[in-house]
Amino acid sequence: MFQMQSMYPEEMVAPMREELTRIGFEEWRTAEQVEEAMQNMQGTVLLVVNSVCGCAAGSARPAVNLAVAHNIRPDKLVTVFAGVDREATEKARSYILGYPPSSPSMALFKDGQLVHHVPRMAIEGYSAEQIAGNLIEAFEQHCK
């Protein structure tokens, strides 16, 4: 079977990965990891589809950093990297039902069900504080 290649060299994306892993995100790098985790999901999980684009660097990752510092937050934080861990990203996106593929994006799940989604169009052109506010509202509604 043909294996998808990364669009970006690992040394380029490593600092972008670290922006999320250093604040407690677990990386899903394979489709198998995603499937196993999604099938056994309990509680609340924030999934961030990371990206190399400017809105990921300027707004999305800083917003996530602000939001997860809030006193109410998801039980688990996970991430996939679009264009890099492509099979994992495709598998993760298959659980974001009703929304077209988007990166960066954020999806909040509760007991395996999608309860909130922040697509790229709600990230691009918005400040990190505005996006964090969106996430925090979702956390307060679903993560208590």
CYANA upper distance limits for C-alpha pairs under 8 A (distance plus 0.5 A):
  4 MET  CA     86 ARG  CA      7.07
  4 MET  CA     87 GLU  CA      7.58
  5 GLN  CA     84 VAL  CA      7.90
  5 GLN  CA     86 ARG  CA      8.12
  6 SER  CA     83 GLY  CA      6.33
  6 SER  CA     84 VAL  CA      4.76
  6 SER  CA     85 ASP  CA      7.10
  6 SER  CA     86 ARG  CA      7.44
  7 MET  CA     83 GLY  CA      5.80
  7 MET  CA     84 VAL  CA      6.32
  8 TYR  CA     12 MET  CA      7.33
  8 TYR  CA     13 VAL  CA      7.56
  8 TYR  CA     83 GLY  CA      7.55
  8 TYR  CA     84 VAL  CA      6.73
  9 PRO  CA     13 VAL  CA      7.27
 10 GLU  CA     14 ALA  CA      6.31
 11 GLU  CA     15 PRO  CA      8.33
 12 MET  CA     16 MET  CA      8.44
 13 VAL  CA     17 ARG  CA      6.68
 13 VAL  CA     52 VAL  CA      7.62
 14 ALA  CA     18 GLU  CA      6.67
 15 PRO  CA     19 GLU  CA      6.88
 16 MET  CA     20 LEU  CA      7.85
 16 MET  CA     52 VAL  CA      7.86
 16 MET  CA     57 ALA  CA      8.32
 17 ARG  CA     21 THR  CA      6.80
 17 ARG  CA     50 ASN  CA      8.27
 17 ARG  CA     81 PHE  CA      8.28
 18 GLU  CA     22 ARG  CA      6.06
 19 GLU  CA     23 ILE  CA      7.60
 19 GLU  CA     61 ARG  CA      7.56
 20 LEU  CA     24 GLY  CA      7.23
 20 LEU  CA     25 PHE  CA      5.96
 20 LEU  CA     61 ARG  CA      7.65
 20 LEU  CA     65 ASN  CA      8.07
 20 LEU  CA     79 THR  CA      8.26
 21 THR  CA     25 PHE  CA      4.97
 21 THR  CA     26 GLU  CA      6.71
 21 THR  CA     27 GLU  CA      7.79
 23 ILE  CA     65 ASN  CA      7.62
 24 GLY  CA     77 LEU  CA      7.17
 25 PHE  CA     76 LYS  CA      8.22
 25 PHE  CA     77 LEU  CA      5.20
 25 PHE  CA     78 VAL  CA      5.41
 25 PHE  CA     79 THR  CA      6.92
 26 GLU  CA     77 LEU  CA      6.72
 26 GLU  CA     78 VAL  CA      5.14
 26 GLU  CA     79 THR  CA      6.74
 27 GLU  CA     78 VAL  CA      6.23
 27 GLU  CA     79 THR  CA      5.47
 27 GLU  CA     80 VAL  CA      6.50
 28 TRP  CA     33 GLN  CA      6.33
 28 TRP  CA     34 VAL  CA      6.51
 28 TRP  CA     78 VAL  CA      7.40
 28 TRP  CA     79 THR  CA      6.52
 28 TRP  CA     80 VAL  CA      5.90
 28 TRP  CA     88 ALA  CA      6.96
 29 ARG  CA     33 GLN  CA      7.46
 29 ARG  CA     34 VAL  CA      8.45
 29 ARG  CA     80 VAL  CA      6.95
 29 ARG  CA     81 PHE  CA      8.31
 29 ARG  CA     85 ASP  CA      5.99
 29 ARG  CA     88 ALA  CA      6.07
 30 THR  CA     34 VAL  CA      7.08
 30 THR  CA     85 ASP  CA      7.34
 30 THR  CA     87 GLU  CA      6.69
 30 THR  CA     88 ALA  CA      4.99
 31 ALA  CA     35 GLU  CA      6.64
 31 ALA  CA     87 GLU  CA      5.86
 31 ALA  CA     88 ALA  CA      4.54
 31 ALA  CA     89 THR  CA      7.98
 31 ALA  CA     90 GLU  CA      8.17
 31 ALA  CA     91 LYS  CA      6.02
 31 ALA  CA     92 ALA  CA      8.15
 32 GLU  CA     36 GLU  CA      6.55
 32 GLU  CA     88 ALA  CA      8.04
 33 GLN  CA     37 ALA  CA      6.58
 33 GLN  CA     88 ALA  CA      8.08
 34 VAL  CA     38 MET  CA      6.45
 34 VAL  CA     88 ALA  CA      6.78
 34 VAL  CA     91 LYS  CA      7.07
 34 VAL  CA     92 ALA  CA      6.66
 35 GLU  CA     39 GLN  CA      6.54
 35 GLU  CA     91 LYS  CA      7.62
 35 GLU  CA     92 ALA  CA      8.35
 36 GLU  CA     40 ASN  CA      6.86
 37 ALA  CA     41 MET  CA      6.33
 38 MET  CA    112 GLY  CA      6.94
 39 GLN  CA    112 GLY  CA      7.94
 40 ASN  CA    112 GLY  CA      8.43
 41 MET  CA     45 VAL  CA      8.42
 41 MET  CA    111 ASP  CA      6.32
 41 MET  CA    112 GLY  CA      5.83
 42 GLN  CA    110 LYS  CA      7.52
 42 GLN  CA    111 ASP  CA      4.97
 42 GLN  CA    112 GLY  CA      7.01
 43 GLY  CA     74 PRO  CA      8.31
 43 GLY  CA     75 ASP  CA      6.73
 43 GLY  CA    109 PHE  CA      8.46
 43 GLY  CA    110 LYS  CA      5.94
 43 GLY  CA    111 ASP  CA      5.45
 43 GLY  CA    112 GLY  CA      8.34
 44 THR  CA     74 PRO  CA      5.42
 44 THR  CA     75 ASP  CA      5.63
 44 THR  CA     76 LYS  CA      6.90
 44 THR  CA    108 LEU  CA      7.49
 44 THR  CA    109 PHE  CA      5.99
 44 THR  CA    110 LYS  CA      4.88
 44 THR  CA    111 ASP  CA      6.81
 44 THR  CA    142 HIS  CA      8.06
 44 THR  CA    143 CYS  CA      6.68
 45 VAL  CA     74 PRO  CA      5.91
 45 VAL  CA     75 ASP  CA      6.42
 45 VAL  CA     76 LYS  CA      5.19
 45 VAL  CA     77 LEU  CA      6.26
 45 VAL  CA     78 VAL  CA      7.69
 45 VAL  CA    108 LEU  CA      6.21
 45 VAL  CA    109 PHE  CA      5.64
 45 VAL  CA    110 LYS  CA      7.01
 46 LEU  CA     74 PRO  CA      6.66
 46 LEU  CA     76 LYS  CA      6.91
 46 LEU  CA     77 LEU  CA      5.51
 46 LEU  CA     78 VAL  CA      6.65
 46 LEU  CA    106 MET  CA      7.43
 46 LEU  CA    107 ALA  CA      6.28
 46 LEU  CA    108 LEU  CA      5.05
 46 LEU  CA    109 PHE  CA      6.94
 47 LEU  CA     77 LEU  CA      6.81
 47 LEU  CA     78 VAL  CA      5.41
 47 LEU  CA     79 THR  CA      5.86
 47 LEU  CA     80 VAL  CA      8.17
 47 LEU  CA    106 MET  CA      6.12
 47 LEU  CA    107 ALA  CA      5.59
 47 LEU  CA    108 LEU  CA      6.77
 47 LEU  CA    109 PHE  CA      8.37
 48 VAL  CA     78 VAL  CA      6.90
 48 VAL  CA     79 THR  CA      5.18
 48 VAL  CA     80 VAL  CA      7.05
 48 VAL  CA    104 PRO  CA      7.78
 48 VAL  CA    105 SER  CA      6.39
 48 VAL  CA    106 MET  CA      4.98
 48 VAL  CA    107 ALA  CA      7.01
 49 VAL  CA     79 THR  CA      6.30
 49 VAL  CA     80 VAL  CA      5.64
 49 VAL  CA     81 PHE  CA      6.26
 49 VAL  CA     82 ALA  CA      6.83
 49 VAL  CA     89 THR  CA      7.70
 49 VAL  CA    102 SER  CA      8.41
 49 VAL  CA    103 SER  CA      6.32
 49 VAL  CA    104 PRO  CA      5.68
 49 VAL  CA    105 SER  CA      5.64
 49 VAL  CA    106 MET  CA      6.64
 50 ASN  CA     56 ALA  CA      7.34
 50 ASN  CA     61 ARG  CA      8.36
 50 ASN  CA     79 THR  CA      7.17
 50 ASN  CA     80 VAL  CA      6.53
 50 ASN  CA     81 PHE  CA      5.15
 50 ASN  CA     82 ALA  CA      6.49
 50 ASN  CA    103 SER  CA      7.01
 50 ASN  CA    104 PRO  CA      5.69
 50 ASN  CA    105 SER  CA      7.66
 51 SER  CA     56 ALA  CA      6.31
 51 SER  CA     81 PHE  CA      6.41
 51 SER  CA     82 ALA  CA      5.98
 51 SER  CA     83 GLY  CA      7.88
 51 SER  CA    103 SER  CA      6.45
 51 SER  CA    104 PRO  CA      5.86
 52 VAL  CA     56 ALA  CA      7.00
 52 VAL  CA     57 ALA  CA      7.69
 53 CYS  CA     57 ALA  CA      7.16
 53 CYS  CA    104 PRO  CA      8.38
 54 GLY  CA     58 GLY  CA      6.32
 55 CYS  CA     59 SER  CA      5.78
 55 CYS  CA     60 ALA  CA      6.72
 55 CYS  CA    104 PRO  CA      8.13
 55 CYS  CA    123 ILE  CA      7.40
 55 CYS  CA    124 GLU  CA      6.11
 55 CYS  CA    125 GLY  CA      8.30
 56 ALA  CA     60 ALA  CA      4.97
 56 ALA  CA     61 ARG  CA      6.21
 56 ALA  CA    104 PRO  CA      6.31
 57 ALA  CA     61 ARG  CA      6.42
 57 ALA  CA     62 PRO  CA      7.70
 58 GLY  CA     62 PRO  CA      7.32
 58 GLY  CA    128 ALA  CA      7.94
 59 SER  CA     63 ALA  CA      6.30
 59 SER  CA    123 ILE  CA      7.23
 59 SER  CA    124 GLU  CA      8.06
 59 SER  CA    126 TYR  CA      7.54
 59 SER  CA    127 SER  CA      6.29
 59 SER  CA    128 ALA  CA      4.99
 59 SER  CA    131 ILE  CA      8.06
 60 ALA  CA     64 VAL  CA      6.70
 60 ALA  CA    104 PRO  CA      7.39
 60 ALA  CA    105 SER  CA      8.21
 60 ALA  CA    123 ILE  CA      6.92
 60 ALA  CA    128 ALA  CA      6.96
 60 ALA  CA    131 ILE  CA      7.85
 61 ARG  CA     65 ASN  CA      6.66
 62 PRO  CA     66 LEU  CA      6.82
 62 PRO  CA    128 ALA  CA      6.23
 63 ALA  CA     67 ALA  CA      6.56
 63 ALA  CA    127 SER  CA      8.37
 63 ALA  CA    128 ALA  CA      4.75
 63 ALA  CA    129 GLU  CA      6.61
 63 ALA  CA    130 GLN  CA      8.31
 63 ALA  CA    131 ILE  CA      6.17
 63 ALA  CA    132 ALA  CA      5.09
 64 VAL  CA     68 VAL  CA      6.56
 64 VAL  CA    131 ILE  CA      8.49
 64 VAL  CA    132 ALA  CA      6.70
 64 VAL  CA    135 LEU  CA      8.35
 65 ASN  CA     69 ALA  CA      7.04
 66 LEU  CA     70 HIS  CA      7.62
 66 LEU  CA    128 ALA  CA      8.36
 66 LEU  CA    129 GLU  CA      8.00
 66 LEU  CA    132 ALA  CA      6.50
 67 ALA  CA     73 ARG  CA      8.18
 67 ALA  CA    132 ALA  CA      5.33
 67 ALA  CA    133 GLY  CA      7.68
 67 ALA  CA    135 LEU  CA      6.73
 67 ALA  CA    136 ILE  CA      6.18
 68 VAL  CA     72 ILE  CA      8.46
 68 VAL  CA     73 ARG  CA      6.31
 68 VAL  CA     74 PRO  CA      8.38
 69 ALA  CA     73 ARG  CA      8.29
 70 HIS  CA    136 ILE  CA      7.62
 72 ILE  CA    136 ILE  CA      8.21
 72 ILE  CA    139 PHE  CA      6.66
 72 ILE  CA    140 GLU  CA      6.66
 72 ILE  CA    143 CYS  CA      7.07
 72 ILE  CA    144 LYS  CA      7.37
 73 ARG  CA    136 ILE  CA      8.12
 73 ARG  CA    139 PHE  CA      5.96
 73 ARG  CA    140 GLU  CA      8.10
 73 ARG  CA    143 CYS  CA      6.55
 74 PRO  CA    139 PHE  CA      7.10
 74 PRO  CA    143 CYS  CA      6.13
 75 ASP  CA    143 CYS  CA      8.14
 80 VAL  CA     85 ASP  CA      7.14
 80 VAL  CA     88 ALA  CA      6.94
 80 VAL  CA     89 THR  CA      6.00
 80 VAL  CA     92 ALA  CA      8.05
 81 PHE  CA     85 ASP  CA      5.88
 81 PHE  CA     86 ARG  CA      7.72
 81 PHE  CA     88 ALA  CA      8.48
 81 PHE  CA     89 THR  CA      6.88
 82 ALA  CA     86 ARG  CA      6.39
 82 ALA  CA     89 THR  CA      6.25
 82 ALA  CA    103 SER  CA      7.13
 82 ALA  CA    104 PRO  CA      8.32
 85 ASP  CA     89 THR  CA      6.61
 86 ARG  CA     90 GLU  CA      6.58
 87 GLU  CA     91 LYS  CA      6.67
 88 ALA  CA     92 ALA  CA      6.57
 89 THR  CA     93 ARG  CA      6.54
 90 GLU  CA     94 SER  CA      6.80
 91 LYS  CA     95 TYR  CA      7.70
 92 ALA  CA     96 ILE  CA      7.65
 93 ARG  CA     97 LEU  CA      8.23
 93 ARG  CA    101 PRO  CA      6.93
 95 TYR  CA    114 LEU  CA      8.13
 96 ILE  CA    107 ALA  CA      7.63
 96 ILE  CA    114 LEU  CA      7.09
 96 ILE  CA    117 HIS  CA      8.44
 97 LEU  CA    114 LEU  CA      8.11
102 SER  CA    119 PRO  CA      6.38
102 SER  CA    120 ARG  CA      6.19
103 SER  CA    119 PRO  CA      7.75
103 SER  CA    120 ARG  CA      6.29
104 PRO  CA    119 PRO  CA      7.56
104 PRO  CA    120 ARG  CA      6.01
104 PRO  CA    123 ILE  CA      8.34
105 SER  CA    117 HIS  CA      7.98
105 SER  CA    118 VAL  CA      6.01
105 SER  CA    119 PRO  CA      5.16
105 SER  CA    120 ARG  CA      5.93
105 SER  CA    123 ILE  CA      8.18
106 MET  CA    117 HIS  CA      6.26
106 MET  CA    118 VAL  CA      5.51
106 MET  CA    119 PRO  CA      7.10
107 ALA  CA    114 LEU  CA      7.40
107 ALA  CA    115 VAL  CA      8.21
107 ALA  CA    116 HIS  CA      6.27
107 ALA  CA    117 HIS  CA      4.97
107 ALA  CA    118 VAL  CA      6.85
108 LEU  CA    114 LEU  CA      6.46
108 LEU  CA    115 VAL  CA      6.26
108 LEU  CA    116 HIS  CA      5.55
108 LEU  CA    117 HIS  CA      6.84
108 LEU  CA    138 ALA  CA      8.39
109 PHE  CA    113 GLN  CA      5.60
109 PHE  CA    114 LEU  CA      4.88
109 PHE  CA    115 VAL  CA      5.97
109 PHE  CA    116 HIS  CA      7.61
110 LYS  CA    114 LEU  CA      7.03
110 LYS  CA    115 VAL  CA      7.00
110 LYS  CA    142 HIS  CA      7.66
110 LYS  CA    143 CYS  CA      8.45
115 VAL  CA    142 HIS  CA      8.19
116 HIS  CA    138 ALA  CA      7.16
118 VAL  CA    122 ALA  CA      6.42
118 VAL  CA    123 ILE  CA      7.75
119 PRO  CA    123 ILE  CA      7.21
120 ARG  CA    124 GLU  CA      6.39
122 ALA  CA    126 TYR  CA      7.54
122 ALA  CA    131 ILE  CA      8.08
123 ILE  CA    127 SER  CA      8.24
123 ILE  CA    131 ILE  CA      7.00
126 TYR  CA    130 GLN  CA      6.71
126 TYR  CA    131 ILE  CA      7.15
127 SER  CA    131 ILE  CA      6.87
128 ALA  CA    132 ALA  CA      6.45
129 GLU  CA    133 GLY  CA      6.57
130 GLN  CA    134 ASN  CA      6.92
131 ILE  CA    135 LEU  CA      6.89
132 ALA  CA    136 ILE  CA      6.48
133 GLY  CA    137 GLU  CA      6.65
134 ASN  CA    138 ALA  CA      7.04
135 LEU  CA    139 PHE  CA      6.64
136 ILE  CA    140 GLU  CA      6.57
137 GLU  CA    141 GLN  CA      6.74
138 ALA  CA    142 HIS  CA      6.49
138 ALA  CA    143 CYS  CA      8.26
139 PHE  CA    143 CYS  CA      5.46
139 PHE  CA    144 LYS  CA      8.05
140 GLU  CA    144 LYS  CA      6.86
